[in-house]
Amino acid sequence: SESMAADRGIAIARTAAYEWVQTKTPRPIGEEVAITTFSDNSVIETDFSEDTQTLLGKIDSIRLRGGTNFDVAFLDPDTGALSLFKNALFNKKVVVFLTDGN
């Protein structure tokens, strides 16, 4: 959401996401990552991928927009994190949720 512009929120979130993706390189067999963003709605930035450079590029391309709707981040039937799990190839599923809480 646009509130992430305050207090370097988006920069901190990007750094955290970058670090998380890079600490998983090389990606263990059977591990893939998807990136979604949310504001008033949720967007699948990239479906599940094992390609670190693709993931880092998507993190770089995230733009601030709208408000904050935590429900759509998880529950949107098409783009929410829980719905996205149906596209996963592997059984272990984790959500890393970065927000400024506003």
Long-range contacts (C-beta under 8 A, 24 or more apart in sequence): 1-38, 1-39, 1-40, 1-64, 1-65, 1-66, 1-67, 1-68, 1-100, 1-102, 2-39, 2-64, 2-65, 2-66, 2-67, 3-67, 3-68, 3-100, 3-102, 4-64, 4-100, 5-64, 6-100, 6-102, 7-100, 9-100, 10-62, 10-64, 13-98, 13-99, 13-100, 14-59, 14-60, 14-62, 16-98, 17-59, 17-96, 17-98, 18-56, 18-59, 20-96, 21-52, 21-55, 21-56, 21-59, 22-52, 22-56, 24-52, 25-52, 27-52, 30-90, 30-92, 31-90, 31-92, 32-88, 32-89, 32-90, 34-84, 34-87, 34-88, 35-59, 35-62, 36-73, 36-79, 36-80, 36-81, 36-84, 37-62, 38-68, 38-69, 38-70, 38-72, 38-73, 39-64, 39-65, 39-66, 39-67, 39-68, 39-69, 40-65, 40-66, 40-67, 40-69, 40-72, 41-66, 41-69, 41-72, 41-76, 41-79, 42-69, 42-72, 42-73, 42-76, 42-79, 42-80, 42-81, 43-79, 44-79, 44-84, 47-84, 47-87, 48-84, 48-87, 48-88, 48-89, 68-99, 68-102, 70-99, 73-97
